[in-house]
Amino acid sequence: MEIRVLARQGKGIREIAGVVCISRNTVRRHLRDSRSGHYKRRASRPSKLAPYQDYLRERIAQAHPHWLPAPVMLRELQQR
């Protein structure tokens, strides 16, 4: 993180805030909190196509030398 690098170089909070273009309070918060800037990993959600994946793979394999357009596959899924 650039804020920590600048702080290690001996730059002040005001100077860091000016370089990074954020407020001084944000700089302070980043320097205080060791986990700031890290996002929590989200739980993966099932895809809308998850129930149809086997069928789609089978259809793609059947049409292998040729390309199968997505609207055609959508129409087939709607008919099922």
HTML snippet that shows the backbone in 3Dmol.js (N, CA, C, O; Angstrom):
<script src="https://3Dmol.org/build/3Dmol-min.js"></script>
<div id="view" style="width:600px;height:400px;position:relative"></div>
<script>
const pdb = `
ATOM      1  N   MET A   1       0.851  -1.174   0.000  1.00  0.00           N
ATOM      2  CA  MET A   1       0.000   0.000   0.000  1.00  0.00           C
ATOM      3  C   MET A   1       0.892   1.231   0.000  1.00  0.00           C
ATOM      4  O   MET A   1       1.860   1.301   0.758  1.00  0.00           O
ATOM      5  N   GLU A   2       0.581   2.166  -0.817  1.00  0.00           N
ATOM      6  CA  GLU A   2       1.391   3.354  -1.001  1.00  0.00           C
ATOM      7  C   GLU A   2       1.475   4.198   0.268  1.00  0.00           C
ATOM      8  O   GLU A   2       2.512   4.807   0.531  1.00  0.00           O
ATOM      9  N   ILE A   3       0.420   4.244   1.046  1.00  0.00           N
ATOM     10  CA  ILE A   3       0.407   5.043   2.279  1.00  0.00           C
ATOM     11  C   ILE A   3       1.473   4.538   3.236  1.00  0.00           C
ATOM     12  O   ILE A   3       2.215   5.330   3.817  1.00  0.00           O
ATOM     13  N   ARG A   4       1.549   3.241   3.400  1.00  0.00           N
ATOM     14  CA  ARG A   4       2.538   2.668   4.323  1.00  0.00           C
ATOM     15  C   ARG A   4       3.960   2.903   3.827  1.00  0.00           C
ATOM     16  O   ARG A   4       4.866   3.150   4.624  1.00  0.00           O
ATOM     17  N   VAL A   5       4.154   2.827   2.529  1.00  0.00           N
ATOM     18  CA  VAL A   5       5.489   3.055   1.962  1.00  0.00           C
ATOM     19  C   VAL A   5       5.918   4.490   2.243  1.00  0.00           C
ATOM     20  O   VAL A   5       7.049   4.737   2.661  1.00  0.00           O
ATOM     21  N   LEU A   6       5.012   5.432   2.012  1.00  0.00           N
ATOM     22  CA  LEU A   6       5.342   6.834   2.257  1.00  0.00           C
ATOM     23  C   LEU A   6       5.612   7.083   3.745  1.00  0.00           C
ATOM     24  O   LEU A   6       6.503   7.858   4.093  1.00  0.00           O
ATOM     25  N   ALA A   7       4.847   6.431   4.614  1.00  0.00           N
ATOM     26  CA  ALA A   7       5.057   6.598   6.053  1.00  0.00           C
ATOM     27  C   ALA A   7       6.427   6.042   6.458  1.00  0.00           C
ATOM     28  O   ALA A   7       7.114   6.631   7.292  1.00  0.00           O
ATOM     29  N   ARG A   8       6.824   4.909   5.867  1.00  0.00           N
ATOM     30  CA  ARG A   8       8.134   4.329   6.172  1.00  0.00           C
ATOM     31  C   ARG A   8       9.267   5.220   5.681  1.00  0.00           C
ATOM     32  O   ARG A   8      10.369   5.194   6.228  1.00  0.00           O
ATOM     33  N   GLN A   9       8.991   5.998   4.657  1.00  0.00           N
ATOM     34  CA  GLN A   9       9.999   6.912   4.140  1.00  0.00           C
ATOM     35  C   GLN A   9      10.114   8.174   4.994  1.00  0.00           C
ATOM     36  O   GLN A   9      10.950   9.037   4.727  1.00  0.00           O
ATOM     37  N   GLY A  10       9.267   8.276   6.023  1.00  0.00           N
ATOM     38  CA  GLY A  10       9.358   9.399   6.940  1.00  0.00           C
ATOM     39  C   GLY A  10       8.460  10.579   6.590  1.00  0.00           C
ATOM     40  O   GLY A  10       8.597  11.650   7.182  1.00  0.00           O
ATOM     41  N   LYS A  11       7.566  10.409   5.664  1.00  0.00           N
ATOM     42  CA  LYS A  11       6.653  11.485   5.276  1.00  0.00           C
ATOM     43  C   LYS A  11       5.600  11.678   6.354  1.00  0.00           C
ATOM     44  O   LYS A  11       5.215  10.727   7.034  1.00  0.00           O
ATOM     45  N   GLY A  12       5.138  12.900   6.507  1.00  0.00           N
ATOM     46  CA  GLY A  12       4.103  13.212   7.483  1.00  0.00           C
ATOM     47  C   GLY A  12       2.719  12.907   6.950  1.00  0.00           C
ATOM     48  O   GLY A  12       2.534  12.679   5.754  1.00  0.00           O
ATOM     49  N   ILE A  13       1.750  12.904   7.853  1.00  0.00           N
ATOM     50  CA  ILE A  13       0.373  12.577   7.482  1.00  0.00           C
ATOM     51  C   ILE A  13      -0.165  13.574   6.464  1.00  0.00           C
ATOM     52  O   ILE A  13      -0.825  13.185   5.501  1.00  0.00           O
ATOM     53  N   ARG A  14       0.113  14.847   6.670  1.00  0.00           N
ATOM     54  CA  ARG A  14      -0.373  15.869   5.754  1.00  0.00           C
ATOM     55  C   ARG A  14       0.244  15.685   4.366  1.00  0.00           C
ATOM     56  O   ARG A  14      -0.445  15.817   3.355  1.00  0.00           O
ATOM     57  N   GLU A  15       1.511  15.387   4.321  1.00  0.00           N
ATOM     58  CA  GLU A  15       2.192  15.194   3.046  1.00  0.00           C
ATOM     59  C   GLU A  15       1.672  13.953   2.315  1.00  0.00           C
ATOM     60  O   GLU A  15       1.469  13.974   1.101  1.00  0.00           O
ATOM     61  N   ILE A  16       1.461  12.872   3.075  1.00  0.00           N
ATOM     62  CA  ILE A  16       0.916  11.640   2.482  1.00  0.00           C
ATOM     63  C   ILE A  16      -0.472  11.911   1.914  1.00  0.00           C
ATOM     64  O   ILE A  16      -0.794  11.476   0.807  1.00  0.00           O
ATOM     65  N   ALA A  17      -1.295  12.633   2.679  1.00  0.00           N
ATOM     66  CA  ALA A  17      -2.652  12.941   2.231  1.00  0.00           C
ATOM     67  C   ALA A  17      -2.624  13.740   0.942  1.00  0.00           C
ATOM     68  O   ALA A  17      -3.459  13.528   0.063  1.00  0.00           O
ATOM     69  N   GLY A  18      -1.677  14.654   0.820  1.00  0.00           N
ATOM     70  CA  GLY A  18      -1.567  15.451  -0.391  1.00  0.00           C
ATOM     71  C   GLY A  18      -1.125  14.634  -1.591  1.00  0.00           C
ATOM     72  O   GLY A  18      -1.625  14.828  -2.699  1.00  0.00           O
ATOM     73  N   VAL A  19      -0.187  13.719  -1.373  1.00  0.00           N
ATOM     74  CA  VAL A  19       0.329  12.898  -2.476  1.00  0.00           C
ATOM     75  C   VAL A  19      -0.732  11.917  -2.965  1.00  0.00           C
ATOM     76  O   VAL A  19      -0.916  11.749  -4.170  1.00  0.00           O
ATOM     77  N   VAL A  20      -1.425  11.274  -2.039  1.00  0.00           N
ATOM     78  CA  VAL A  20      -2.388  10.234  -2.381  1.00  0.00           C
ATOM     79  C   VAL A  20      -3.765  10.813  -2.693  1.00  0.00           C
ATOM     80  O   VAL A  20      -4.631  10.107  -3.211  1.00  0.00           O
ATOM     81  N   CYS A  21      -3.977  12.103  -2.380  1.00  0.00           N
ATOM     82  CA  CYS A  21      -5.247  12.805  -2.624  1.00  0.00           C
ATOM     83  C   CYS A  21      -6.405  12.209  -1.821  1.00  0.00           C
ATOM     84  O   CYS A  21      -7.491  11.974  -2.352  1.00  0.00           O
ATOM     85  N   ILE A  22      -6.153  11.972  -0.536  1.00  0.00           N
ATOM     86  CA  ILE A  22      -7.213  11.554   0.381  1.00  0.00           C
ATOM     87  C   ILE A  22      -7.097  12.410   1.637  1.00  0.00           C
ATOM     88  O   ILE A  22      -6.111  13.126   1.814  1.00  0.00           O
ATOM     89  N   SER A  23      -8.090  12.340   2.499  1.00  0.00           N
ATOM     90  CA  SER A  23      -8.076  13.174   3.694  1.00  0.00           C
ATOM     91  C   SER A  23      -7.053  12.668   4.708  1.00  0.00           C
ATOM     92  O   SER A  23      -6.644  11.508   4.676  1.00  0.00           O
ATOM     93  N   ARG A  24      -6.652  13.563   5.606  1.00  0.00           N
ATOM     94  CA  ARG A  24      -5.676  13.189   6.635  1.00  0.00           C
ATOM     95  C   ARG A  24      -6.242  12.131   7.568  1.00  0.00           C
ATOM     96  O   ARG A  24      -5.519  11.244   8.022  1.00  0.00           O
ATOM     97  N   ASN A  25      -7.551  12.227   7.857  1.00  0.00           N
ATOM     98  CA  ASN A  25      -8.163  11.218   8.731  1.00  0.00           C
ATOM     99  C   ASN A  25      -8.119   9.825   8.102  1.00  0.00           C
ATOM    100  O   ASN A  25      -7.943   8.827   8.801  1.00  0.00           O
ATOM    101  N   THR A  26      -8.279   9.766   6.788  1.00  0.00           N
ATOM    102  CA  THR A  26      -8.192   8.480   6.097  1.00  0.00           C
ATOM    103  C   THR A  26      -6.777   7.921   6.178  1.00  0.00           C
ATOM    104  O   THR A  26      -6.587   6.719   6.367  1.00  0.00           O
ATOM    105  N   VAL A  27      -5.792   8.792   6.035  1.00  0.00           N
ATOM    106  CA  VAL A  27      -4.395   8.359   6.162  1.00  0.00           C
ATOM    107  C   VAL A  27      -4.158   7.817   7.560  1.00  0.00           C
ATOM    108  O   VAL A  27      -3.549   6.760   7.723  1.00  0.00           O
ATOM    109  N   ARG A  28      -4.636   8.531   8.568  1.00  0.00           N
ATOM    110  CA  ARG A  28      -4.466   8.066   9.960  1.00  0.00           C
ATOM    111  C   ARG A  28      -5.113   6.698  10.158  1.00  0.00           C
ATOM    112  O   ARG A  28      -4.531   5.805  10.774  1.00  0.00           O
ATOM    113  N   ARG A  29      -6.327   6.548   9.625  1.00  0.00           N
ATOM    114  CA  ARG A  29      -7.047   5.284   9.787  1.00  0.00           C
ATOM    115  C   ARG A  29      -6.277   4.142   9.129  1.00  0.00           C
ATOM    116  O   ARG A  29      -6.180   3.056   9.700  1.00  0.00           O
ATOM    117  N   HIS A  30      -5.733   4.372   7.948  1.00  0.00           N
ATOM    118  CA  HIS A  30      -4.961   3.334   7.262  1.00  0.00           C
ATOM    119  C   HIS A  30      -3.697   2.983   8.040  1.00  0.00           C
ATOM    120  O   HIS A  30      -3.316   1.815   8.107  1.00  0.00           O
ATOM    121  N   LEU A  31      -3.062   3.960   8.612  1.00  0.00           N
ATOM    122  CA  LEU A  31      -1.836   3.684   9.355  1.00  0.00           C
ATOM    123  C   LEU A  31      -2.112   2.989  10.684  1.00  0.00           C
ATOM    124  O   LEU A  31      -1.302   2.188  11.147  1.00  0.00           O
ATOM    125  N   ARG A  32      -3.248   3.293  11.294  1.00  0.00           N
ATOM    126  CA  ARG A  32      -3.608   2.652  12.569  1.00  0.00           C
ATOM    127  C   ARG A  32      -4.073   1.215  12.372  1.00  0.00           C
ATOM    128  O   ARG A  32      -3.679   0.318  13.117  1.00  0.00           O
ATOM    129  N   ASP A  33      -4.900   1.008  11.379  1.00  0.00           N
ATOM    130  CA  ASP A  33      -5.524  -0.296  11.164  1.00  0.00           C
ATOM    131  C   ASP A  33      -4.634  -1.149  10.269  1.00  0.00           C
ATOM    132  O   ASP A  33      -4.340  -0.764   9.137  1.00  0.00           O
ATOM    133  N   SER A  34      -4.211  -2.283  10.760  1.00  0.00           N
ATOM    134  CA  SER A  34      -3.313  -3.136   9.978  1.00  0.00           C
ATOM    135  C   SER A  34      -4.045  -3.849   8.843  1.00  0.00           C
ATOM    136  O   SER A  34      -3.409  -4.289   7.886  1.00  0.00           O
ATOM    137  N   ARG A  35      -5.368  -3.969   8.934  1.00  0.00           N
ATOM    138  CA  ARG A  35      -6.119  -4.674   7.894  1.00  0.00           C
ATOM    139  C   ARG A  35      -6.854  -3.721   6.957  1.00  0.00           C
ATOM    140  O   ARG A  35      -7.656  -4.180   6.143  1.00  0.00           O
ATOM    141  N   SER A  36      -6.616  -2.429   7.037  1.00  0.00           N
ATOM    142  CA  SER A  36      -7.334  -1.503   6.171  1.00  0.00           C
ATOM    143  C   SER A  36      -6.941  -1.741   4.724  1.00  0.00           C
ATOM    144  O   SER A  36      -5.792  -2.065   4.423  1.00  0.00           O
ATOM    145  N   GLY A  37      -7.891  -1.581   3.853  1.00  0.00           N
ATOM    146  CA  GLY A  37      -7.633  -1.809   2.447  1.00  0.00           C
ATOM    147  C   GLY A  37      -7.790  -3.255   2.024  1.00  0.00           C
ATOM    148  O   GLY A  37      -7.655  -3.561   0.839  1.00  0.00           O
ATOM    149  N   HIS A  38      -8.070  -4.146   2.946  1.00  0.00           N
ATOM    150  CA  HIS A  38      -8.269  -5.550   2.615  1.00  0.00           C
ATOM    151  C   HIS A  38      -9.764  -5.840   2.623  1.00  0.00           C
ATOM    152  O   HIS A  38     -10.483  -5.428   3.533  1.00  0.00           O
ATOM    153  N   TYR A  39     -10.211  -6.535   1.624  1.00  0.00           N
ATOM    154  CA  TYR A  39     -11.616  -6.893   1.536  1.00  0.00           C
ATOM    155  C   TYR A  39     -11.824  -8.304   2.060  1.00  0.00           C
ATOM    156  O   TYR A  39     -10.948  -9.161   1.948  1.00  0.00           O
ATOM    157  N   LYS A  40     -12.993  -8.527   2.631  1.00  0.00           N
ATOM    158  CA  LYS A  40     -13.333  -9.864   3.091  1.00  0.00           C
ATOM    159  C   LYS A  40     -13.709 -10.702   1.873  1.00  0.00           C
ATOM    160  O   LYS A  40     -14.317 -10.199   0.927  1.00  0.00           O
ATOM    161  N   ARG A  41     -13.353 -11.946   1.902  1.00  0.00           N
ATOM    162  CA  ARG A  41     -13.695 -12.849   0.808  1.00  0.00           C
ATOM    163  C   ARG A  41     -15.176 -13.185   0.904  1.00  0.00           C
ATOM    164  O   ARG A  41     -15.670 -13.593   1.955  1.00  0.00           O
ATOM    165  N   ARG A  42     -15.865 -13.008  -0.197  1.00  0.00           N
ATOM    166  CA  ARG A  42     -17.298 -13.296  -0.230  1.00  0.00           C
ATOM    167  C   ARG A  42     -17.536 -14.776  -0.476  1.00  0.00           C
ATOM    168  O   ARG A  42     -16.746 -15.453  -1.135  1.00  0.00           O
ATOM    169  N   ALA A  43     -18.629 -15.254   0.063  1.00  0.00           N
ATOM    170  CA  ALA A  43     -19.020 -16.638  -0.194  1.00  0.00           C
ATOM    171  C   ALA A  43     -19.500 -16.729  -1.636  1.00  0.00           C
ATOM    172  O   ALA A  43     -20.237 -15.860  -2.101  1.00  0.00           O
ATOM    173  N   SER A  44     -19.094 -17.760  -2.336  1.00  0.00           N
ATOM    174  CA  SER A  44     -19.500 -17.897  -3.729  1.00  0.00           C
ATOM    175  C   SER A  44     -20.968 -18.277  -3.816  1.00  0.00           C
ATOM    176  O   SER A  44     -21.475 -19.075  -3.028  1.00  0.00           O
ATOM    177  N   ARG A  45     -21.630 -17.687  -4.789  1.00  0.00           N
ATOM    178  CA  ARG A  45     -23.049 -17.971  -5.001  1.00  0.00           C
ATOM    179  C   ARG A  45     -23.190 -18.910  -6.185  1.00  0.00           C
ATOM    180  O   ARG A  45     -22.376 -18.878  -7.108  1.00  0.00           O
ATOM    181  N   PRO A  46     -24.219 -19.745  -6.163  1.00  0.00           N
ATOM    182  CA  PRO A  46     -24.423 -20.617  -7.316  1.00  0.00           C
ATOM    183  C   PRO A  46     -24.863 -19.790  -8.528  1.00  0.00           C
ATOM    184  O   PRO A  46     -25.550 -18.778  -8.387  1.00  0.00           O
ATOM    185  N   SER A  47     -24.470 -20.224  -9.683  1.00  0.00           N
ATOM    186  CA  SER A  47     -24.819 -19.548 -10.919  1.00  0.00           C
ATOM    187  C   SER A  47     -26.274 -19.831 -11.277  1.00  0.00           C
ATOM    188  O   SER A  47     -26.839 -20.843 -10.862  1.00  0.00           O
ATOM    189  N   LYS A  48     -26.872 -18.932 -12.049  1.00  0.00           N
ATOM    190  CA  LYS A  48     -28.237 -19.170 -12.522  1.00  0.00           C
ATOM    191  C   LYS A  48     -28.272 -20.356 -13.485  1.00  0.00           C
ATOM    192  O   LYS A  48     -29.294 -21.024 -13.642  1.00  0.00           O
ATOM    193  N   LEU A  49     -27.137 -20.593 -14.119  1.00  0.00           N
ATOM    194  CA  LEU A  49     -27.064 -21.692 -15.077  1.00  0.00           C
ATOM    195  C   LEU A  49     -26.625 -23.007 -14.447  1.00  0.00           C
ATOM    196  O   LEU A  49     -26.516 -24.012 -15.149  1.00  0.00           O
ATOM    197  N   ALA A  50     -26.372 -23.025 -13.155  1.00  0.00           N
ATOM    198  CA  ALA A  50     -25.886 -24.230 -12.484  1.00  0.00           C
ATOM    199  C   ALA A  50     -26.766 -25.453 -12.745  1.00  0.00           C
ATOM    200  O   ALA A  50     -26.229 -26.531 -13.002  1.00  0.00           O
ATOM    201  N   PRO A  51     -28.098 -25.331 -12.691  1.00  0.00           N
ATOM    202  CA  PRO A  51     -28.916 -26.516 -12.949  1.00  0.00           C
ATOM    203  C   PRO A  51     -28.820 -27.026 -14.389  1.00  0.00           C
ATOM    204  O   PRO A  51     -29.142 -28.184 -14.653  1.00  0.00           O
ATOM    205  N   TYR A  52     -28.384 -26.184 -15.313  1.00  0.00           N
ATOM    206  CA  TYR A  52     -28.356 -26.543 -16.726  1.00  0.00           C
ATOM    207  C   TYR A  52     -26.950 -26.816 -17.264  1.00  0.00           C
ATOM    208  O   TYR A  52     -26.788 -27.064 -18.459  1.00  0.00           O
ATOM    209  N   GLN A  53     -25.949 -26.775 -16.413  1.00  0.00           N
ATOM    210  CA  GLN A  53     -24.572 -26.908 -16.876  1.00  0.00           C
ATOM    211  C   GLN A  53     -24.308 -28.222 -17.608  1.00  0.00           C
ATOM    212  O   GLN A  53     -23.628 -28.238 -18.634  1.00  0.00           O
ATOM    213  N   ASP A  54     -24.834 -29.300 -17.092  1.00  0.00           N
ATOM    214  CA  ASP A  54     -24.615 -30.598 -17.750  1.00  0.00           C
ATOM    215  C   ASP A  54     -25.211 -30.594 -19.154  1.00  0.00           C
ATOM    216  O   ASP A  54     -24.577 -31.054 -20.104  1.00  0.00           O
ATOM    217  N   TYR A  55     -26.422 -30.079 -19.281  1.00  0.00           N
ATOM    218  CA  TYR A  55     -27.076 -30.020 -20.591  1.00  0.00           C
ATOM    219  C   TYR A  55     -26.285 -29.122 -21.545  1.00  0.00           C
ATOM    220  O   TYR A  55     -26.078 -29.486 -22.703  1.00  0.00           O
ATOM    221  N   LEU A  56     -25.846 -27.966 -21.077  1.00  0.00           N
ATOM    222  CA  LEU A  56     -25.107 -27.036 -21.929  1.00  0.00           C
ATOM    223  C   LEU A  56     -23.792 -27.635 -22.402  1.00  0.00           C
ATOM    224  O   LEU A  56     -23.424 -27.487 -23.567  1.00  0.00           O
ATOM    225  N   ARG A  57     -23.085 -28.308 -21.510  1.00  0.00           N
ATOM    226  CA  ARG A  57     -21.831 -28.958 -21.910  1.00  0.00           C
ATOM    227  C   ARG A  57     -22.076 -30.047 -22.951  1.00  0.00           C
ATOM    228  O   ARG A  57     -21.303 -30.205 -23.896  1.00  0.00           O
ATOM    229  N   GLU A  58     -23.155 -30.792 -22.764  1.00  0.00           N
ATOM    230  CA  GLU A  58     -23.499 -31.853 -23.707  1.00  0.00           C
ATOM    231  C   GLU A  58     -23.826 -31.264 -25.079  1.00  0.00           C
ATOM    232  O   GLU A  58     -23.384 -31.790 -26.101  1.00  0.00           O
ATOM    233  N   ARG A  59     -24.599 -30.173 -25.106  1.00  0.00           N
ATOM    234  CA  ARG A  59     -24.977 -29.522 -26.365  1.00  0.00           C
ATOM    235  C   ARG A  59     -23.755 -28.950 -27.074  1.00  0.00           C
ATOM    236  O   ARG A  59     -23.650 -29.041 -28.297  1.00  0.00           O
ATOM    237  N   ILE A  60     -22.844 -28.370 -26.325  1.00  0.00           N
ATOM    238  CA  ILE A  60     -21.629 -27.810 -26.922  1.00  0.00           C
ATOM    239  C   ILE A  60     -20.783 -28.933 -27.502  1.00  0.00           C
ATOM    240  O   ILE A  60     -20.193 -28.778 -28.571  1.00  0.00           O
ATOM    241  N   ALA A  61     -20.721 -30.058 -26.806  1.00  0.00           N
ATOM    242  CA  ALA A  61     -19.948 -31.203 -27.303  1.00  0.00           C
ATOM    243  C   ALA A  61     -20.581 -31.779 -28.572  1.00  0.00           C
ATOM    244  O   ALA A  61     -19.865 -32.214 -29.474  1.00  0.00           O
ATOM    245  N   GLN A  62     -21.919 -31.785 -28.651  1.00  0.00           N
ATOM    246  CA  GLN A  62     -22.602 -32.296 -29.834  1.00  0.00           C
ATOM    247  C   GLN A  62     -22.323 -31.424 -31.056  1.00  0.00           C
ATOM    248  O   GLN A  62     -22.194 -31.935 -32.169  1.00  0.00           O
ATOM    249  N   ALA A  63     -22.233 -30.136 -30.855  1.00  0.00           N
ATOM    250  CA  ALA A  63     -22.022 -29.206 -31.968  1.00  0.00           C
ATOM    251  C   ALA A  63     -20.549 -28.849 -32.121  1.00  0.00           C
ATOM    252  O   ALA A  63     -20.222 -27.816 -32.707  1.00  0.00           O
ATOM    253  N   HIS A  64     -19.668 -29.679 -31.608  1.00  0.00           N
ATOM    254  CA  HIS A  64     -18.246 -29.353 -31.468  1.00  0.00           C
ATOM    255  C   HIS A  64     -17.574 -28.716 -32.675  1.00  0.00           C
ATOM    256  O   HIS A  64     -16.993 -27.643 -32.512  1.00  0.00           O
ATOM    257  N   PRO A  65     -17.606 -29.286 -33.863  1.00  0.00           N
ATOM    258  CA  PRO A  65     -16.855 -28.606 -34.922  1.00  0.00           C
ATOM    259  C   PRO A  65     -17.456 -27.245 -35.264  1.00  0.00           C
ATOM    260  O   PRO A  65     -16.762 -26.376 -35.793  1.00  0.00           O
ATOM    261  N   HIS A  66     -18.716 -27.059 -34.972  1.00  0.00           N
ATOM    262  CA  HIS A  66     -19.393 -25.807 -35.306  1.00  0.00           C
ATOM    263  C   HIS A  66     -19.680 -25.017 -34.034  1.00  0.00           C
ATOM    264  O   HIS A  66     -19.715 -25.561 -32.930  1.00  0.00           O
ATOM    265  N   TRP A  67     -19.879 -23.754 -34.220  1.00  0.00           N
ATOM    266  CA  TRP A  67     -20.179 -22.859 -33.109  1.00  0.00           C
ATOM    267  C   TRP A  67     -21.682 -22.811 -32.889  1.00  0.00           C
ATOM    268  O   TRP A  67     -22.442 -22.745 -33.854  1.00  0.00           O
ATOM    269  N   LEU A  68     -22.124 -22.842 -31.638  1.00  0.00           N
ATOM    270  CA  LEU A  68     -23.544 -22.809 -31.300  1.00  0.00           C
ATOM    271  C   LEU A  68     -23.851 -21.446 -30.683  1.00  0.00           C
ATOM    272  O   LEU A  68     -23.344 -21.147 -29.601  1.00  0.00           O
ATOM    273  N   PRO A  69     -24.662 -20.609 -31.331  1.00  0.00           N
ATOM    274  CA  PRO A  69     -24.936 -19.266 -30.808  1.00  0.00           C
ATOM    275  C   PRO A  69     -25.698 -19.313 -29.484  1.00  0.00           C
ATOM    276  O   PRO A  69     -26.509 -20.209 -29.248  1.00  0.00           O
ATOM    277  N   ALA A  70     -25.426 -18.350 -28.644  1.00  0.00           N
ATOM    278  CA  ALA A  70     -26.068 -18.277 -27.330  1.00  0.00           C
ATOM    279  C   ALA A  70     -27.587 -18.143 -27.428  1.00  0.00           C
ATOM    280  O   ALA A  70     -28.287 -18.779 -26.640  1.00  0.00           O
ATOM    281  N   PRO A  71     -28.140 -17.340 -28.361  1.00  0.00           N
ATOM    282  CA  PRO A  71     -29.609 -17.261 -28.443  1.00  0.00           C
ATOM    283  C   PRO A  71     -30.262 -18.610 -28.745  1.00  0.00           C
ATOM    284  O   PRO A  71     -31.362 -18.895 -28.273  1.00  0.00           O
ATOM    285  N   VAL A  72     -29.581 -19.427 -29.528  1.00  0.00           N
ATOM    286  CA  VAL A  72     -30.122 -20.758 -29.826  1.00  0.00           C
ATOM    287  C   VAL A  72     -30.145 -21.602 -28.554  1.00  0.00           C
ATOM    288  O   VAL A  72     -31.129 -22.285 -28.274  1.00  0.00           O
ATOM    289  N   MET A  73     -29.067 -21.551 -27.796  1.00  0.00           N
ATOM    290  CA  MET A  73     -29.011 -22.321 -26.545  1.00  0.00           C
ATOM    291  C   MET A  73     -30.044 -21.805 -25.539  1.00  0.00           C
ATOM    292  O   MET A  73     -30.654 -22.590 -24.812  1.00  0.00           O
ATOM    293  N   LEU A  74     -30.236 -20.485 -25.501  1.00  0.00           N
ATOM    294  CA  LEU A  74     -31.245 -19.911 -24.602  1.00  0.00           C
ATOM    295  C   LEU A  74     -32.629 -20.405 -24.983  1.00  0.00           C
ATOM    296  O   LEU A  74     -33.421 -20.773 -24.116  1.00  0.00           O
ATOM    297  N   ARG A  75     -32.923 -20.416 -26.279  1.00  0.00           N
ATOM    298  CA  ARG A  75     -34.224 -20.893 -26.743  1.00  0.00           C
ATOM    299  C   ARG A  75     -34.431 -22.356 -26.343  1.00  0.00           C
ATOM    300  O   ARG A  75     -35.521 -22.734 -25.914  1.00  0.00           O
ATOM    301  N   GLU A  76     -33.400 -23.167 -26.482  1.00  0.00           N
ATOM    302  CA  GLU A  76     -33.495 -24.575 -26.095  1.00  0.00           C
ATOM    303  C   GLU A  76     -33.738 -24.727 -24.601  1.00  0.00           C
ATOM    304  O   GLU A  76     -34.526 -25.571 -24.176  1.00  0.00           O
ATOM    305  N   LEU A  77     -33.064 -23.914 -23.812  1.00  0.00           N
ATOM    306  CA  LEU A  77     -33.264 -23.985 -22.359  1.00  0.00           C
ATOM    307  C   LEU A  77     -34.667 -23.554 -21.970  1.00  0.00           C
ATOM    308  O   LEU A  77     -35.261 -24.124 -21.056  1.00  0.00           O
ATOM    309  N   GLN A  78     -35.200 -22.553 -22.655  1.00  0.00           N
ATOM    310  CA  GLN A  78     -36.562 -22.090 -22.352  1.00  0.00           C
ATOM    311  C   GLN A  78     -37.591 -23.141 -22.718  1.00  0.00           C
ATOM    312  O   GLN A  78     -38.624 -23.254 -22.058  1.00  0.00           O
ATOM    313  N   GLN A  79     -37.325 -23.907 -23.755  1.00  0.00           N
ATOM    314  CA  GLN A  79     -38.254 -24.960 -24.155  1.00  0.00           C
ATOM    315  C   GLN A  79     -38.233 -26.128 -23.173  1.00  0.00           C
ATOM    316  O   GLN A  79     -39.232 -26.830 -23.018  1.00  0.00           O
ATOM    317  N   ARG A  80     -37.106 -26.333 -22.518  1.00  0.00           N
ATOM    318  CA  ARG A  80     -37.000 -27.426 -21.532  1.00  0.00           C
ATOM    319  C   ARG A  80     -37.781 -27.012 -20.323  1.00  0.00           C
ATOM    320  O   ARG A  80     -37.850 -27.760 -19.347  1.00  0.00           O
TER     321      ARG A  80
END
`;
const viewer = $3Dmol.createViewer("view");
viewer.addModel(pdb, "pdb");
viewer.setStyle({}, {cartoon: {color: "spectrum"}});
viewer.zoomTo();
viewer.render();
</script>
